[in-house]
Amino acid sequence: MVPPIAQLTQLWDQLTGTTSLDVDDEGRIRLDTWELTPVVQEAVAERWKTATTENIPALAALDWFTVQVQQLYGFAVPGIDYAAPVETDVPWPQPTT
């Protein structure tokens, strides 16, 4: 699976010109090239055949996805003490000229 941060990085690289734009026939930027590969599409089709309300969290890897999204926004990152005090009144950096 492709973590959301990897897709975000891919988008950033395309928008900043680090890599070329990956666009579809209508000119839209695509970030789902891995998901659209035949191997992944076949695996998804097979999972849908067995999907039920009870097993969809496991089939869809919802726990993995939830952690990925949490980490994307700075939560559930290993090694971070979220109970530790932090300075919240920090001046904005001044541009250097």
Gaussian input, Z-matrix of N, CA and C with variables (Angstrom, degrees):
# hf/3-21g

backbone

0 1
 N
 C     1     B1
 C     2     B2     1     A1
 N     3     B3     2     A2     1     D1
 C     4     B4     3     A3     2     D2
 C     5     B5     4     A4     3     D3
 N     6     B6     5     A5     4     D4
 C     7     B7     6     A6     5     D5
 C     8     B8     7     A7     6     D6
 N     9     B9     8     A8     7     D7
 C    10    B10     9     A9     8     D8
 C    11    B11    10    A10     9     D9
 N    12    B12    11    A11    10    D10
 C    13    B13    12    A12    11    D11
 C    14    B14    13    A13    12    D12
 N    15    B15    14    A14    13    D13
 C    16    B16    15    A15    14    D14
 C    17    B17    16    A16    15    D15
 N    18    B18    17    A17    16    D16
 C    19    B19    18    A18    17    D17
 C    20    B20    19    A19    18    D18
 N    21    B21    20    A20    19    D19
 C    22    B22    21    A21    20    D20
 C    23    B23    22    A22    21    D21
 N    24    B24    23    A23    22    D22
 C    25    B25    24    A24    23    D23
 C    26    B26    25    A25    24    D24
 N    27    B27    26    A26    25    D25
 C    28    B28    27    A27    26    D26
 C    29    B29    28    A28    27    D27
 N    30    B30    29    A29    28    D28
 C    31    B31    30    A30    29    D29
 C    32    B32    31    A31    30    D30
 N    33    B33    32    A32    31    D31
 C    34    B34    33    A33    32    D32
 C    35    B35    34    A34    33    D33
 N    36    B36    35    A35    34    D34
 C    37    B37    36    A36    35    D35
 C    38    B38    37    A37    36    D36
 N    39    B39    38    A38    37    D37
 C    40    B40    39    A39    38    D38
 C    41    B41    40    A40    39    D39
 N    42    B42    41    A41    40    D40
 C    43    B43    42    A42    41    D41
 C    44    B44    43    A43    42    D42
 N    45    B45    44    A44    43    D43
 C    46    B46    45    A45    44    D44
 C    47    B47    46    A46    45    D45
 N    48    B48    47    A47    46    D46
 C    49    B49    48    A48    47    D47
 C    50    B50    49    A49    48    D48
 N    51    B51    50    A50    49    D49
 C    52    B52    51    A51    50    D50
 C    53    B53    52    A52    51    D51
 N    54    B54    53    A53    52    D52
 C    55    B55    54    A54    53    D53
 C    56    B56    55    A55    54    D54
 N    57    B57    56    A56    55    D55
 C    58    B58    57    A57    56    D56
 C    59    B59    58    A58    57    D57
 N    60    B60    59    A59    58    D58
 C    61    B61    60    A60    59    D59
 C    62    B62    61    A61    60    D60
 N    63    B63    62    A62    61    D61
 C    64    B64    63    A63    62    D62
 C    65    B65    64    A64    63    D63
 N    66    B66    65    A65    64    D64
 C    67    B67    66    A66    65    D65
 C    68    B68    67    A67    66    D66
 N    69    B69    68    A68    67    D67
 C    70    B70    69    A69    68    D68
 C    71    B71    70    A70    69    D69
 N    72    B72    71    A71    70    D70
 C    73    B73    72    A72    71    D71
 C    74    B74    73    A73    72    D72
 N    75    B75    74    A74    73    D73
 C    76    B76    75    A75    74    D74
 C    77    B77    76    A76    75    D75
 N    78    B78    77    A77    76    D76
 C    79    B79    78    A78    77    D77
 C    80    B80    79    A79    78    D78
 N    81    B81    80    A80    79    D79
 C    82    B82    81    A81    80    D80
 C    83    B83    82    A82    81    D81
 N    84    B84    83    A83    82    D82
 C    85    B85    84    A84    83    D83
 C    86    B86    85    A85    84    D84
 N    87    B87    86    A86    85    D85
 C    88    B88    87    A87    86    D86
 C    89    B89    88    A88    87    D87
 N    90    B90    89    A89    88    D88
 C    91    B91    90    A90    89    D89
 C    92    B92    91    A91    90    D90
 N    93    B93    92    A92    91    D91
 C    94    B94    93    A93    92    D92
 C    95    B95    94    A94    93    D93
 N    96    B96    95    A95    94    D94
 C    97    B97    96    A96    95    D95
 C    98    B98    97    A97    96    D96
 N    99    B99    98    A98    97    D97
 C   100   B100    99    A99    98    D98
 C   101   B101   100   A100    99    D99
 N   102   B102   101   A101   100   D100
 C   103   B103   102   A102   101   D101
 C   104   B104   103   A103   102   D102
 N   105   B105   104   A104   103   D103
 C   106   B106   105   A105   104   D104
 C   107   B107   106   A106   105   D105
 N   108   B108   107   A107   106   D106
 C   109   B109   108   A108   107   D107
 C   110   B110   109   A109   108   D108
 N   111   B111   110   A110   109   D109
 C   112   B112   111   A111   110   D110
 C   113   B113   112   A112   111   D111
 N   114   B114   113   A113   112   D112
 C   115   B115   114   A114   113   D113
 C   116   B116   115   A115   114   D114
 N   117   B117   116   A116   115   D115
 C   118   B118   117   A117   116   D116
 C   119   B119   118   A118   117   D117
 N   120   B120   119   A119   118   D118
 C   121   B121   120   A120   119   D119
 C   122   B122   121   A121   120   D120
 N   123   B123   122   A122   121   D121
 C   124   B124   123   A123   122   D122
 C   125   B125   124   A124   123   D123
 N   126   B126   125   A125   124   D124
 C   127   B127   126   A126   125   D125
 C   128   B128   127   A127   126   D126
 N   129   B129   128   A128   127   D127
 C   130   B130   129   A129   128   D128
 C   131   B131   130   A130   129   D129
 N   132   B132   131   A131   130   D130
 C   133   B133   132   A132   131   D131
 C   134   B134   133   A133   132   D132
 N   135   B135   134   A134   133   D133
 C   136   B136   135   A135   134   D134
 C   137   B137   136   A136   135   D135
 N   138   B138   137   A137   136   D136
 C   139   B139   138   A138   137   D137
 C   140   B140   139   A139   138   D138
 N   141   B141   140   A140   139   D139
 C   142   B142   141   A141   140   D140
 C   143   B143   142   A142   141   D141
 N   144   B144   143   A143   142   D142
 C   145   B145   144   A144   143   D143
 C   146   B146   145   A145   144   D144
 N   147   B147   146   A146   145   D145
 C   148   B148   147   A147   146   D146
 C   149   B149   148   A148   147   D147
 N   150   B150   149   A149   148   D148
 C   151   B151   150   A150   149   D149
 C   152   B152   151   A151   150   D150
 N   153   B153   152   A152   151   D151
 C   154   B154   153   A153   152   D152
 C   155   B155   154   A154   153   D153
 N   156   B156   155   A155   154   D154
 C   157   B157   156   A156   155   D155
 C   158   B158   157   A157   156   D156
 N   159   B159   158   A158   157   D157
 C   160   B160   159   A159   158   D158
 C   161   B161   160   A160   159   D159
 N   162   B162   161   A161   160   D160
 C   163   B163   162   A162   161   D161
 C   164   B164   163   A163   162   D162
 N   165   B165   164   A164   163   D163
 C   166   B166   165   A165   164   D164
 C   167   B167   166   A166   165   D165
 N   168   B168   167   A167   166   D166
 C   169   B169   168   A168   167   D167
 C   170   B170   169   A169   168   D168
 N   171   B171   170   A170   169   D169
 C   172   B172   171   A171   170   D170
 C   173   B173   172   A172   171   D171
 N   174   B174   173   A173   172   D172
 C   175   B175   174   A174   173   D173
 C   176   B176   175   A175   174   D174
 N   177   B177   176   A176   175   D175
 C   178   B178   177   A177   176   D176
 C   179   B179   178   A178   177   D177
 N   180   B180   179   A179   178   D178
 C   181   B181   180   A180   179   D179
 C   182   B182   181   A181   180   D180
 N   183   B183   182   A182   181   D181
 C   184   B184   183   A183   182   D182
 C   185   B185   184   A184   183   D183
 N   186   B186   185   A185   184   D184
 C   187   B187   186   A186   185   D185
 C   188   B188   187   A187   186   D186
 N   189   B189   188   A188   187   D187
 C   190   B190   189   A189   188   D188
 C   191   B191   190   A190   189   D189
 N   192   B192   191   A191   190   D190
 C   193   B193   192   A192   191   D191
 C   194   B194   193   A193   192   D192
 N   195   B195   194   A194   193   D193
 C   196   B196   195   A195   194   D194
 C   197   B197   196   A196   195   D195
 N   198   B198   197   A197   196   D196
 C   199   B199   198   A198   197   D197
 C   200   B200   199   A199   198   D198
 N   201   B201   200   A200   199   D199
 C   202   B202   201   A201   200   D200
 C   203   B203   202   A202   201   D201
 N   204   B204   203   A203   202   D202
 C   205   B205   204   A204   203   D203
 C   206   B206   205   A205   204   D204
 N   207   B207   206   A206   205   D205
 C   208   B208   207   A207   206   D206
 C   209   B209   208   A208   207   D207
 N   210   B210   209   A209   208   D208
 C   211   B211   210   A210   209   D209
 C   212   B212   211   A211   210   D210
 N   213   B213   212   A212   211   D211
 C   214   B214   213   A213   212   D212
 C   215   B215   214   A214   213   D213
 N   216   B216   215   A215   214   D214
 C   217   B217   216   A216   215   D215
 C   218   B218   217   A217   216   D216
 N   219   B219   218   A218   217   D217
 C   220   B220   219   A219   218   D218
 C   221   B221   220   A220   219   D219
 N   222   B222   221   A221   220   D220
 C   223   B223   222   A222   221   D221
 C   224   B224   223   A223   222   D222
 N   225   B225   224   A224   223   D223
 C   226   B226   225   A225   224   D224
 C   227   B227   226   A226   225   D225
 N   228   B228   227   A227   226   D226
 C   229   B229   228   A228   227   D227
 C   230   B230   229   A229   228   D228
 N   231   B231   230   A230   229   D229
 C   232   B232   231   A231   230   D230
 C   233   B233   232   A232   231   D231
 N   234   B234   233   A233   232   D232
 C   235   B235   234   A234   233   D233
 C   236   B236   235   A235   234   D234
 N   237   B237   236   A236   235   D235
 C   238   B238   237   A237   236   D236
 C   239   B239   238   A238   237   D237
 N   240   B240   239   A239   238   D238
 C   241   B241   240   A240   239   D239
 C   242   B242   241   A241   240   D240
 N   243   B243   242   A242   241   D241
 C   244   B244   243   A243   242   D242
 C   245   B245   244   A244   243   D243
 N   246   B246   245   A245   244   D244
 C   247   B247   246   A246   245   D245
 C   248   B248   247   A247   246   D246
 N   249   B249   248   A248   247   D247
 C   250   B250   249   A249   248   D248
 C   251   B251   250   A250   249   D249
 N   252   B252   251   A251   250   D250
 C   253   B253   252   A252   251   D251
 C   254   B254   253   A253   252   D252
 N   255   B255   254   A254   253   D253
 C   256   B256   255   A255   254   D254
 C   257   B257   256   A256   255   D255
 N   258   B258   257   A257   256   D256
 C   259   B259   258   A258   257   D257
 C   260   B260   259   A259   258   D258
 N   261   B261   260   A260   259   D259
 C   262   B262   261   A261   260   D260
 C   263   B263   262   A262   261   D261
 N   264   B264   263   A263   262   D262
 C   265   B265   264   A264   263   D263
 C   266   B266   265   A265   264   D264
 N   267   B267   266   A266   265   D265
 C   268   B268   267   A267   266   D266
 C   269   B269   268   A268   267   D267
 N   270   B270   269   A269   268   D268
 C   271   B271   270   A270   269   D269
 C   272   B272   271   A271   270   D270
 N   273   B273   272   A272   271   D271
 C   274   B274   273   A273   272   D272
 C   275   B275   274   A274   273   D273
 N   276   B276   275   A275   274   D274
 C   277   B277   276   A276   275   D275
 C   278   B278   277   A277   276   D276
 N   279   B279   278   A278   277   D277
 C   280   B280   279   A279   278   D278
 C   281   B281   280   A280   279   D279
 N   282   B282   281   A281   280   D280
 C   283   B283   282   A282   281   D281
 C   284   B284   283   A283   282   D282
 N   285   B285   284   A284   283   D283
 C   286   B286   285   A285   284   D284
 C   287   B287   286   A286   285   D285
 N   288   B288   287   A287   286   D286
 C   289   B289   288   A288   287   D287
 C   290   B290   289   A289   288   D288

   B1=1.4455
   B2=1.5263
   B3=1.2984
   B4=1.4601
   B5=1.5247
   B6=1.3277
   B7=1.4638
   B8=1.5303
   B9=1.3375
   B10=1.4641
   B11=1.5231
   B12=1.3292
   B13=1.4635
   B14=1.5260
   B15=1.3226
   B16=1.4664
   B17=1.5244
   B18=1.3370
   B19=1.4622
   B20=1.5278
   B21=1.3178
   B22=1.4579
   B23=1.5245
   B24=1.3250
   B25=1.4646
   B26=1.5209
   B27=1.3296
   B28=1.4580
   B29=1.5351
   B30=1.3222
   B31=1.4593
   B32=1.5308
   B33=1.3280
   B34=1.4637
   B35=1.5313
   B36=1.3289
   B37=1.4617
   B38=1.5226
   B39=1.3273
   B40=1.4610
   B41=1.5258
   B42=1.3201
   B43=1.4588
   B44=1.5226
   B45=1.3278
   B46=1.4585
   B47=1.5201
   B48=1.3121
   B49=1.4616
   B50=1.5088
   B51=1.3328
   B52=1.4629
   B53=1.5250
   B54=1.3276
   B55=1.4620
   B56=1.5258
   B57=1.3198
   B58=1.4589
   B59=1.5226
   B60=1.3199
   B61=1.4587
   B62=1.5177
   B63=1.3187
   B64=1.4656
   B65=1.5252
   B66=1.3219
   B67=1.4581
   B68=1.5190
   B69=1.3280
   B70=1.4577
   B71=1.5305
   B72=1.3376
   B73=1.4709
   B74=1.5254
   B75=1.3331
   B76=1.4665
   B77=1.5282
   B78=1.3435
   B79=1.4529
   B80=1.5146
   B81=1.3294
   B82=1.4650
   B83=1.5240
   B84=1.3382
   B85=1.4652
   B86=1.5241
   B87=1.3323
   B88=1.4686
   B89=1.5184
   B90=1.3112
   B91=1.4595
   B92=1.5242
   B93=1.3200
   B94=1.4566
   B95=1.5229
   B96=1.3211
   B97=1.4608
   B98=1.5254
   B99=1.3301
   B100=1.4683
   B101=1.5315
   B102=1.3308
   B103=1.4552
   B104=1.5279
   B105=1.3194
   B106=1.4631
   B107=1.5242
   B108=1.3194
   B109=1.4564
   B110=1.5264
   B111=1.3352
   B112=1.4715
   B113=1.5289
   B114=1.3141
   B115=1.4678
   B116=1.5253
   B117=1.3243
   B118=1.4630
   B119=1.5261
   B120=1.3146
   B121=1.4588
   B122=1.5287
   B123=1.3313
   B124=1.4664
   B125=1.5262
   B126=1.3368
   B127=1.4675
   B128=1.5242
   B129=1.3251
   B130=1.4688
   B131=1.5190
   B132=1.3158
   B133=1.4691
   B134=1.5227
   B135=1.3291
   B136=1.4662
   B137=1.5259
   B138=1.3134
   B139=1.4646
   B140=1.5217
   B141=1.3325
   B142=1.4609
   B143=1.5255
   B144=1.3107
   B145=1.4751
   B146=1.5244
   B147=1.3245
   B148=1.4646
   B149=1.5257
   B150=1.3241
   B151=1.4676
   B152=1.5212
   B153=1.3219
   B154=1.4632
   B155=1.5281
   B156=1.3002
   B157=1.4565
   B158=1.5229
   B159=1.3164
   B160=1.4544
   B161=1.5270
   B162=1.3351
   B163=1.4645
   B164=1.5332
   B165=1.3287
   B166=1.4649
   B167=1.5302
   B168=1.3440
   B169=1.4710
   B170=1.5326
   B171=1.3115
   B172=1.4681
   B173=1.5272
   B174=1.3123
   B175=1.4685
   B176=1.5232
   B177=1.3082
   B178=1.4568
   B179=1.5298
   B180=1.3218
   B181=1.4720
   B182=1.5291
   B183=1.3271
   B184=1.4620
   B185=1.5224
   B186=1.3250
   B187=1.4714
   B188=1.5259
   B189=1.3429
   B190=1.4658
   B191=1.5253
   B192=1.3198
   B193=1.4572
   B194=1.5206
   B195=1.3341
   B196=1.4639
   B197=1.5247
   B198=1.3270
   B199=1.4651
   B200=1.5276
   B201=1.3176
   B202=1.4626
   B203=1.5310
   B204=1.3257
   B205=1.4617
   B206=1.5301
   B207=1.3236
   B208=1.4671
   B209=1.5223
   B210=1.3194
   B211=1.4565
   B212=1.5275
   B213=1.3123
   B214=1.4597
   B215=1.5273
   B216=1.3307
   B217=1.4556
   B218=1.5279
   B219=1.3367
   B220=1.4599
   B221=1.5080
   B222=1.3108
   B223=1.4583
   B224=1.5214
   B225=1.3321
   B226=1.4667
   B227=1.5261
   B228=1.3409
   B229=1.4559
   B230=1.5203
   B231=1.3343
   B232=1.4630
   B233=1.5266
   B234=1.3372
   B235=1.4578
   B236=1.5192
   B237=1.3183
   B238=1.4603
   B239=1.5271
   B240=1.3398
   B241=1.4596
   B242=1.5240
   B243=1.3016
   B244=1.4638
   B245=1.5223
   B246=1.3355
   B247=1.4602
   B248=1.5228
   B249=1.3270
   B250=1.4672
   B251=1.5220
   B252=1.3561
   B253=1.4676
   B254=1.5357
   B255=1.3111
   B256=1.4634
   B257=1.5260
   B258=1.3137
   B259=1.4567
   B260=1.5205
   B261=1.3163
   B262=1.4704
   B263=1.5158
   B264=1.3348
   B265=1.4627
   B266=1.5242
   B267=1.3201
   B268=1.4612
   B269=1.5222
   B270=1.3343
   B271=1.4569
   B272=1.5271
   B273=1.3203
   B274=1.4649
   B275=1.5182
   B276=1.3422
   B277=1.4663
   B278=1.5291
   B279=1.3210
   B280=1.4552
   B281=1.5188
   B282=1.3107
   B283=1.4664
   B284=1.5283
   B285=1.3088
   B286=1.4588
   B287=1.5162
   B288=1.3148
   B289=1.4729
   B290=1.4949
   A1=109.28
   A2=115.44
   A3=121.61
   A4=108.33
   A5=117.36
   A6=119.51
   A7=111.14
   A8=117.12
   A9=119.99
   A10=112.96
   A11=118.41
   A12=120.47
   A13=110.44
   A14=117.67
   A15=120.60
   A16=110.06
   A17=116.65
   A18=119.21
   A19=110.79
   A20=117.42
   A21=121.31
   A22=110.25
   A23=116.59
   A24=121.44
   A25=110.61
   A26=116.39
   A27=120.87
   A28=110.46
   A29=116.74
   A30=120.83
   A31=110.68
   A32=116.72
   A33=120.86
   A34=110.39
   A35=116.18
   A36=119.99
   A37=111.75
   A38=116.84
   A39=119.72
   A40=111.40
   A41=117.30
   A42=120.61
   A43=112.84
   A44=117.06
   A45=119.94
   A46=112.52
   A47=117.59
   A48=121.16
   A49=114.46
   A50=118.01
   A51=120.63
   A52=110.16
   A53=115.87
   A54=122.04
   A55=107.35
   A56=115.78
   A57=118.81
   A58=110.24
   A59=115.37
   A60=120.38
   A61=110.15
   A62=116.41
   A63=122.80
   A64=105.88
   A65=116.71
   A66=120.78
   A67=110.89
   A68=114.95
   A69=120.66
   A70=109.29
   A71=115.82
   A72=121.51
   A73=113.20
   A74=116.42
   A75=119.92
   A76=112.46
   A77=116.85
   A78=121.12
   A79=114.98
   A80=117.64
   A81=120.61
   A82=109.97
   A83=116.67
   A84=121.06
   A85=108.37
   A86=116.15
   A87=121.31
   A88=110.36
   A89=116.13
   A90=122.22
   A91=110.85
   A92=116.52
   A93=120.86
   A94=113.07
   A95=117.01
   A96=119.06
   A97=112.21
   A98=117.73
   A99=120.42
   A100=110.19
   A101=116.33
   A102=120.60
   A103=112.54
   A104=116.74
   A105=120.32
   A106=113.85
   A107=117.97
   A108=119.31
   A109=109.09
   A110=117.34
   A111=120.12
   A112=113.54
   A113=117.74
   A114=120.55
   A115=110.73
   A116=116.86
   A117=120.64
   A118=110.26
   A119=117.76
   A120=120.71
   A121=111.52
   A122=117.56
   A123=121.08
   A124=110.96
   A125=116.90
   A126=120.56
   A127=110.74
   A128=117.36
   A129=121.06
   A130=110.28
   A131=117.23
   A132=120.81
   A133=111.14
   A134=117.04
   A135=120.70
   A136=111.09
   A137=117.44
   A138=120.12
   A139=111.42
   A140=117.87
   A141=120.14
   A142=111.28
   A143=117.13
   A144=120.55
   A145=111.52
   A146=117.08
   A147=120.67
   A148=113.00
   A149=117.42
   A150=120.80
   A151=112.30
   A152=114.41
   A153=122.43
   A154=107.60
   A155=116.81
   A156=120.58
   A157=110.52
   A158=116.86
   A159=121.22
   A160=113.45
   A161=118.20
   A162=118.37
   A163=114.52
   A164=117.46
   A165=118.82
   A166=113.28
   A167=120.44
   A168=117.67
   A169=112.67
   A170=117.08
   A171=120.24
   A172=111.02
   A173=117.21
   A174=120.27
   A175=112.19
   A176=117.07
   A177=121.28
   A178=112.70
   A179=117.54
   A180=122.27
   A181=111.03
   A182=116.09
   A183=120.10
   A184=113.10
   A185=117.68
   A186=119.47
   A187=110.45
   A188=116.94
   A189=121.36
   A190=109.80
   A191=116.57
   A192=120.88
   A193=111.61
   A194=117.33
   A195=121.41
   A196=110.79
   A197=117.38
   A198=121.05
   A199=110.08
   A200=118.25
   A201=121.22
   A202=110.98
   A203=116.92
   A204=120.52
   A205=110.22
   A206=117.33
   A207=119.80
   A208=110.68
   A209=117.42
   A210=121.00
   A211=111.38
   A212=117.43
   A213=121.34
   A214=110.26
   A215=117.03
   A216=122.01
   A217=112.91
   A218=116.94
   A219=120.64
   A220=115.80
   A221=118.51
   A222=121.57
   A223=109.27
   A224=116.25
   A225=123.02
   A226=112.65
   A227=116.69
   A228=120.67
   A229=108.12
   A230=118.15
   A231=120.06
   A232=111.43
   A233=115.68
   A234=120.97
   A235=114.78
   A236=117.95
   A237=120.90
   A238=108.86
   A239=116.44
   A240=121.74
   A241=107.80
   A242=116.77
   A243=121.09
   A244=112.84
   A245=117.72
   A246=121.04
   A247=111.71
   A248=117.93
   A249=121.19
   A250=109.60
   A251=116.63
   A252=119.47
   A253=110.11
   A254=115.27
   A255=120.99
   A256=109.36
   A257=116.08
   A258=121.60
   A259=107.96
   A260=115.70
   A261=119.41
   A262=112.70
   A263=117.24
   A264=120.92
   A265=108.06
   A266=114.76
   A267=121.24
   A268=108.04
   A269=118.01
   A270=119.40
   A271=111.67
   A272=114.50
   A273=120.93
   A274=108.92
   A275=118.42
   A276=119.33
   A277=111.46
   A278=115.49
   A279=121.46
   A280=109.68
   A281=117.28
   A282=119.00
   A283=110.63
   A284=114.95
   A285=119.22
   A286=108.72
   A287=115.84
   A288=119.45
   A289=111.71
   D1=153.97
   D2=179.93
   D3=-101.06
   D4=117.30
   D5=178.93
   D6=-64.16
   D7=149.01
   D8=178.47
   D9=-54.90
   D10=-36.47
   D11=-179.48
   D12=-64.60
   D13=-32.44
   D14=177.74
   D15=-67.83
   D16=-39.91
   D17=177.15
   D18=-67.75
   D19=-37.86
   D20=177.23
   D21=-61.91
   D22=-44.22
   D23=178.13
   D24=-63.23
   D25=-41.68
   D26=178.37
   D27=-60.52
   D28=-44.15
   D29=178.56
   D30=-63.35
   D31=-46.44
   D32=179.35
   D33=-57.44
   D34=-46.87
   D35=-179.32
   D36=-61.21
   D37=-37.93
   D38=178.66
   D39=-70.23
   D40=-41.09
   D41=-177.63
   D42=-71.84
   D43=-28.38
   D44=-179.68
   D45=-93.29
   D46=-2.04
   D47=177.20
   D48=84.96
   D49=5.46
   D50=177.03
   D51=-63.01
   D52=-39.00
   D53=173.55
   D54=-125.90
   D55=161.81
   D56=-179.77
   D57=-74.01
   D58=155.57
   D59=178.22
   D60=-66.71
   D61=136.83
   D62=174.99
   D63=-106.05
   D64=98.26
   D65=-174.76
   D66=-115.97
   D67=156.33
   D68=177.17
   D69=-89.82
   D70=-172.57
   D71=-177.26
   D72=-62.24
   D73=-20.30
   D74=-179.62
   D75=-100.94
   D76=8.11
   D77=177.01
   D78=82.79
   D79=12.05
   D80=179.59
   D81=-86.99
   D82=138.56
   D83=177.11
   D84=-66.62
   D85=133.13
   D86=-178.93
   D87=-110.90
   D88=132.43
   D89=175.88
   D90=-119.12
   D91=7.52
   D92=-173.87
   D93=-112.57
   D94=29.64
   D95=-177.65
   D96=-62.25
   D97=-38.45
   D98=178.67
   D99=-65.16
   D100=-44.94
   D101=-177.80
   D102=-63.19
   D103=-26.31
   D104=-176.94
   D105=-92.69
   D106=2.07
   D107=177.57
   D108=-66.54
   D109=148.99
   D110=-179.10
   D111=-55.21
   D112=-39.23
   D113=-178.60
   D114=-61.67
   D115=-45.82
   D116=-179.77
   D117=-68.31
   D118=-42.70
   D119=179.27
   D120=-61.02
   D121=-39.34
   D122=177.17
   D123=-65.17
   D124=-41.79
   D125=179.13
   D126=-63.83
   D127=-41.44
   D128=178.23
   D129=-63.84
   D130=-44.16
   D131=179.48
   D132=-59.98
   D133=-41.04
   D134=178.51
   D135=-65.84
   D136=-41.46
   D137=179.67
   D138=-65.55
   D139=-38.61
   D140=179.19
   D141=-61.30
   D142=-30.85
   D143=179.94
   D144=-64.08
   D145=-28.97
   D146=-176.79
   D147=-108.07
   D148=1.40
   D149=-174.89
   D150=-69.33
   D151=135.55
   D152=173.51
   D153=-135.12
   D154=170.23
   D155=176.96
   D156=-58.78
   D157=-36.76
   D158=-176.92
   D159=-73.29
   D160=-36.76
   D161=-173.21
   D162=-103.29
   D163=-0.68
   D164=-177.68
   D165=-61.25
   D166=-35.73
   D167=177.88
   D168=-59.15
   D169=-38.91
   D170=179.37
   D171=-74.52
   D172=-42.61
   D173=-179.17
   D174=-65.16
   D175=-33.84
   D176=-176.90
   D177=-94.04
   D178=0.58
   D179=-179.80
   D180=55.05
   D181=45.82
   D182=-177.23
   D183=-63.43
   D184=-34.08
   D185=178.26
   D186=-63.53
   D187=-44.50
   D188=178.04
   D189=-60.32
   D190=-47.71
   D191=-177.53
   D192=-62.72
   D193=-41.67
   D194=179.29
   D195=-60.05
   D196=-45.50
   D197=179.28
   D198=-64.71
   D199=-40.51
   D200=179.52
   D201=-60.54
   D202=-44.66
   D203=-179.98
   D204=-67.49
   D205=-41.69
   D206=177.12
   D207=-58.66
   D208=-45.34
   D209=-178.56
   D210=-68.46
   D211=-32.99
   D212=177.43
   D213=-58.31
   D214=-34.94
   D215=-178.72
   D216=-100.70
   D217=14.00
   D218=172.81
   D219=90.45
   D220=12.25
   D221=179.22
   D222=-109.47
   D223=158.66
   D224=175.62
   D225=57.27
   D226=30.28
   D227=177.93
   D228=-86.65
   D229=123.52
   D230=-179.64
   D231=-58.43
   D232=139.84
   D233=176.87
   D234=88.30
   D235=-3.69
   D236=179.99
   D237=-97.47
   D238=128.14
   D239=176.59
   D240=-91.84
   D241=96.89
   D242=-176.63
   D243=-72.36
   D244=-12.05
   D245=177.51
   D246=-89.57
   D247=-10.85
   D248=-178.46
   D249=-69.84
   D250=142.84
   D251=177.94
   D252=-67.28
   D253=146.12
   D254=178.10
   D255=-133.47
   D256=151.21
   D257=176.73
   D258=-79.97
   D259=123.74
   D260=-179.26
   D261=-107.83
   D262=-11.64
   D263=178.75
   D264=-102.93
   D265=81.41
   D266=-175.91
   D267=-115.07
   D268=128.55
   D269=-179.23
   D270=-66.68
   D271=148.67
   D272=177.56
   D273=-69.39
   D274=134.52
   D275=-179.39
   D276=-62.06
   D277=140.03
   D278=178.04
   D279=-88.50
   D280=140.53
   D281=178.73
   D282=-65.68
   D283=143.43
   D284=176.63
   D285=-96.47
   D286=131.07
   D287=-178.79
   D288=-124.95

